[in-house]
Every structure is written in structure tokens, then in C-alpha cells.
Amino acid sequence: MQENLKKFYFFSLSLYFIIILVLAYFIFLRNDLNENPINPRLREDLSKRGNIYDRHGEILAKNINSKRFYPQGEILAQTIGYDDLIYGKYALEDSLDKFLRYKKGFSNLGEFYKFLKIKKSKKGNDCFLSIDLKLQKRAYELLRDQRGAIIALQPQTGEILVLASSPSFNPNYLKRYLGRDNYFGSPFLNRALEGLYPPGSTFKLYTLAIALEEGLNENNFKIYCPGYLDIGNYRIHEAEGIAHGKVDLREALIYSCNVAFAKMAIDLGKEKFSALAGRLNLTHPIDFILPNQGGNFPSLESLTPSILSQSAFGQGEIIITPFRMALICSIFANQGKIMSPYILSKVKNFSGETIFEEKPKVYLKVLNKDLALKAKGIMFEVVEKGTGQRARLENIKVGGKTGTAENPKGIPHAWFVGFAPIDVPKILVCVILENSGYGGLKAAPLAREIIKEYFKK
Amino acid sequence: MFKRENEFYLLILISLIFLLGIGIVSLTLDFKFPMTSLLFLLIIWIFHFYLKKNSPRSNRYLFPLISFLLSLSLINIYYLRNDLFLKQIFWIILGIIASMILMGFLKNYHLLEDYKYSLLILGIFLQIIVIIFGVEINQSKLWLDLKFFYFQPSEIVKILMVIFLADYLKENKDFFSLTLGNFKNTLKYLTPLLIMWGATLGILIFQKDLGMALLYFNVFLSLFFIATGRWDFLIFGILIFIFGFYFCYFNFFHIKLRLLAWLNPWLVSQGVGYQIIQAIFAVASGGLFGEGLAQGKSYYIPAVHTDFIFNSLVEQIGFLGGLIILAVYILIIVQGYKIALNCSSSFGKLLSFGLILILFWQSFIILGGNLKIIPLTGLTLPFLSYGGSSMLANFQILGILFLISNQNARES
């Protein structure tokens, strides 16, 4: 009997050992349970969610009584998004969720060490955006009661300063907007990132980049513009039929001559014309923390001479987001290089320790320095004496390009994309106003206001 | 004179832990320290001095271990169900007093041998009463309505069963240890096994209590194996139990539901699987150190204070806390094993280990259910869950173990 007793004794201890193993399994290996959507613990963690700040520490999202509150309301609603018990998560509240959410415990030894070091965290991490709230407010003010978007970034680093879209919604009163079949003007659409528009003449910057790289300059590219150009049986018009007369490469951009750019594209050939679009990956979204749209660019086969010539000045089949247009413009503002755009600069944990910090990275090198410098000079002249004069400022040198994009919905979209100061651009602005007319007339003044606000100390 | 010094110091430590725990919980809840909690300290110290006087040489670690569990139980119930706190203290007082009465009345545990048939008949009687007059709660028919509380006789019957079995096996173990002979002998061999099997299935079918059925049969088989050392009986027993269970699975809907909820609760996460899923969430959110006392969201688990006290505690005191609780149960088994080894008589050995087997199997069955190792049952976790009947019964076990260990020490 003694023997059997001993056998059973060890058997019972081993059963307890199984319980310990299973306990360890649930606690250390099944962290997914803590994030399971039906876990009621998730719902109440809203009160411990981290805050979102702008670059100067202004609060963009915080918690009040276990609910999310957005002090800025409509001003950057599509960018911050919302986190709501009923409607779920949207925009940055969704994509930054892994930082903002309060997580308990740890999942590996490294985290365990940190856990011991910083004691127990009581709150999710705080996220710091590169957004400049002051500028963003101004941008939303300028857009109010219109449909359109403004995006501003630092061309040297890729930091997004402004991401405004109108019409907007107030994330603190979601019930007003959601659940309705029709709300006027798609307030939830982030037009800067997801709105696809024909770029019009702002796209001449794209054609210019290729032309400069292929060695065209004001000496070897000169044409005569009679106000129209016949390609096969398709006729290209200048805006309001103006004949520009003799134009060279510089003047073609300064006065936004469609005929000159059409000829330029045909001279370059469709292979060279579409190669850069391939490198820029124009038809696909950019790797960015928020969802954004890839545009449309005609395929090689469909680039008939008439389509090619229209594409040169951003008409025809080309559609693109303001975000993408801003990046194309940044080629010239940043010595031929596009920087990877980012909006999340820093993440700090509850004790103030930085756990993530974004560093500027080159996304694509397109042109060499000298050619970029040259293009920058031409863009300065666009604002000084060309179509972009309404973007001019007294004491700051601005460079830019206007666009007036014909579209099937009637009145053209007004575009302006530009930067300042011209020597080492600190800010690049891209403005689009839907169906509001000439870019030089409507969009350029908005860009000027943003630039003015930026340099107002 | 035996001072029971170990017990004394351990109980001081436990009293401090208890006050600290209740203090933390009341700080989190309403800043009011419940003076009634002092009643608990009073009764454990009364029991300590009672043991010092009447049972001085009995085991000195069992009571501190159990007091620790009781402290945790009260701290947790104060957090989860404020309204049941005083009641639970009352059950503990009742349990301790009943245990003191039993010890004072019996003095010599061998007296139990003389009453084995009366105890057996009492047990059967109680079970039949429940089947006829019992009230049905949560689809199980386990309780007798005694007006001031619901009494669950099966908790007491489990002890009666072990007393009877210990004596029966003591007398027949040599016979059962022999090899099988002719048909008549074989039949005689199998009779107790078949009776027990039938009784267990009866509990399963008529009282719809899967946990108790499992507990009774496991205790019986384990004790039978310890007495006889016969593997063939053990395997045969397991086989017929599986067969019986299989039969019930297809014929009784509530058993089928239990099993389905165990096999894949995620399919029925808003139905029968809800409880176990919430329980697993509670455990997973515990982490290494837990959320802290009176923290966490374990009140989301339905019937948490009776069925899922362990999960609730793990959420609050974490993996390490869970380990401590398991360690305490293991230490209780170790103490029981020691008591059994020190017994000079077969009856003492079988009885003491049989009683420990109850605590062992009961805690394993419910902990296994809590962690989804086996299907969930409605058993209480000894000394931790809320409940009057189980508190009363488990203190009787403790009382008998004290008697045995005291007598062992005197005899040697």
C-alpha cells in the first residue's frame, strides 16, 4: 500500500504541474486574447489610451471620462479620425492604435526587463505628430465652405505640416454624420490623400523633370505657339486660346504653355515620358501611415500621340492625389530628391521615455542637384512674372506652379503647388479647390496665405 | 507541552496579509474598513488555541495553509460581492465550530469504523432526499432548501463515502489483491466497482451534477488503486466511466452543452461558451504580477465568486499569485501524504489519504475546468470559493485529519 500511495502522490503532483503549464500558456503565450475584439477589457481601456499631440505639443486627441475627445473638432478630422465604442476606429486613431492603446503586461523577456525598469504603465503611449496646428487651423479656415484640400510638408525632411480636407466632420458628434445615406460632399474622405483629380498644368513639373534630365534647356528647346496644336485630328488649345508666340523651355513653364509641353512630350517619346511614372510608382499608393490612393497613368500602349501630348500638361487619363503632386514638386524643392513623407514624429511612453522616433529618409532620387536648382529658378519666375503671381509675397521668395484642370464635372479644378523660401525651401504647399476655376486665381492665394502664416513668427 | 510555534508565527503572518489585503480592497472600493473582518481573525485564533489545548500534536501546517486560502477568499469576495462577505465569514465560523464539535465528540477516529454502515445509509438517504425534494438551480438538482440557506448534501456525502470506503477496503484489500479466480469470485471483485459506477451515473443523471459525479468516481478509483494496486481494475474503471459518460452525452442535453462549450467555446461565445471565454480572458489579462488587488475586470465572468474564483484571483495577483495558490494546494497534499504515511493502521492510512484525495480531486477538477483543460463543472474550489456546504464539509475533513495526525504523534 505504501508503494501505491507514493505512486499516486507523484501522479497528483504531476496533474498540478499540468495546471501550472496551462496557466503559463494563457498568460505568456496567448497575448492575442487581450486584443480579442469580444474581450470586454478592450472596451474600457479608452480611458487609458494615449494622447495625440501636434509638433508643438498642442493636444489633438485625449480622453475625457472614458471617451475620446478631439479639441480641434473639424479642423483635422479626416487625419486624426476617431475611436468610438460604436463606430470603431478611423484614420490615425486606427493606424496608431498599437501605440496609443493601453496594453498590460508584456509578451517577451525584453519587455519584462523594461517592465521592471519603468514599473507598471498606467496609460498607453502618447503620439507626437509633425502637424503644425496653427498652420492647419489656417488651412481649414481658408478651405471652409469649399470643396478641396491643402497639404503642406517640409521638403527637406518629408514631415507633413498640414493635411486639411473640406468639407469636414466633427469627430465629437459622429452620430450626426454616420448612418446617413447621403451627406453632402463626402466629409469623411481625406481629399489630400485619397482625392483623385486630373492634375492639369501642375503636372508640367513632371514633364519638366524628364525634359531637364534628357538635356533640354532654353537654348535647344524653342518653339512658336500659335495658341493651338494639331496632333492627327486632335487639336490642343491654350487656355482661352492665347497665343504665346515664341517660347523657350523657361517661358513654357512660366506662362504655362500647353503647346510647348505637348511638343516636348512628343519629342521625348512615350517610353521616356512614362519611365519616371514607373519610378515614382504613380499608380500605386505610397507607403504611408494613412491610407492613400495611387493614381492613373496611361499605359505605354494607350499613349497615342494625342494622349501623350495631353498627358504632358496633366489632362487626358491622368489622375493623381494632391499628396502625390506635392511629392513630385518636392523633387525641385529638395535638390532632386523626394523624402519619405511622414506624419508620426515621436512616440513617448507614460514616463516620458521616447520609444519611437522617425528619421528623415530619402524615398527616391530623381534629378541631380544642378537640374533641380535650375527648375527651382524657373518656378520662382512663375510666381514672379508668370501665372502664379498671386502667390507672391513681399519679403519671401516663393516658387510654384499653377494648374487649371479640366474635368467632366464642369468648372475646372484650381491647383497650386509651390514652396518657399526659394533658396532652401522650408515649406511646400499643395492646394486644390474643386470646380472653382483658374489655379492662378483661386488656389495660389491660399498657398500664399499658408506660407505667410508659416513665416509669421 | 507543545506550543505549536510554527502555526503561531504563520498565523500572525497570515493575519497581517489578511488585514493588508482587506485594507487595499476597501481603499479601492469605499475607504471604509469592514470591522466584521476582525471576526475572521478572531475565529482562526480561537481555533489555533483550541488545537493547542485539545489536539496539541496534530499537524501544524495544515491550518495556516488553509487560513491563507480563507484570507484570499475573503479578500476576493469583499471585492467581487460585498454583500456576501459577512455570510462567507459566517460559513467559516460555522465550519470551524462544527469541526471543533466533531473533534471533541470523536476524540478517537477509529470510532468511525464502528459506524461505517450507519454512515453509508445516511449518505444514501441524503442523496435520495435530494433527488426527491431537492430544488433545481442552474439546471442542477443539488440543494435542500433549509429556509435560511441552501444545503448541498453531496458535499457531506463525499466524506461519508470515503469513511465507508476506507473501512471496506481495509477489510477486503487482501482479497482484492489476489488474482481473479472463478466466475463467482470475479463477480465479487466487480460488485463494489459496479455499485459505485451506478451511483455516480445516478448523480449525473438525476442531480445533473457532472462535477460531483467526476469527484466521487475519481476518489473511489484512486483509493481502490491505492489499497489494491490493481492496474486492471483501474483501467476497467476508467473504461466503464467513459462508456457511461458517452451514453449520457447522447442522451442528456445539458451534458452535451457542457461538452460543446468546452470543445469550442468560440463558436458559442455569446451562448454557453460565454462564461468560459470570459474566464480565460481574465486569466490572460493577469500577466506576471496581475492588475493588483481589487483591479481588473473579472466581474465580467458570470458566477465568478462560486465558479471562477481562481481566474478572478489570477487577474488580480497574476501568474506569481496563481503559482502561490497552486503551491498552497500542493503543500496541503504533501501534508496529507505525510499524515497518511505516519499512520500505523491501514484504516488511518486509507482514511487520511482518502480525505486528501477529495481536496485534491475537487481542486483539480474545478481548476482544470477554470483553465479549459477539462469540461467545466460546478464544483467549488476548496476554501476559496463562496459557499456554505462546501465550507462546512471541508472543515470536517480538516477536523478528521487533525484527529488522525494527533493520534499518530501520540502513538509513535
Interface residues (C-beta under 8 A of the other chain):
Chain A: M1 Q2 E3 N4 L5 F8 Y9 S12 L13 L15 Y16 I18 I19 I20 V22 L23 A24 F26 I27 F28 R30 N31 L33 N34 N36 I38 N39 P40 R41 E44 K104 G105 F106 F112 F115 K120
Chain B: K173 S222 F225 I226 A227 T228 G229 S269 I277 Q278 I280 F281 V283 A284 S285 G286 G287 L288 F289 E291 K297 Y300 V314 G318 F319 G322 L323 L326 Y329 I330 I333 Y337 A340 L341 S346 K349 L350 F353 F360 F364 L367 G368 L371 K372 I373
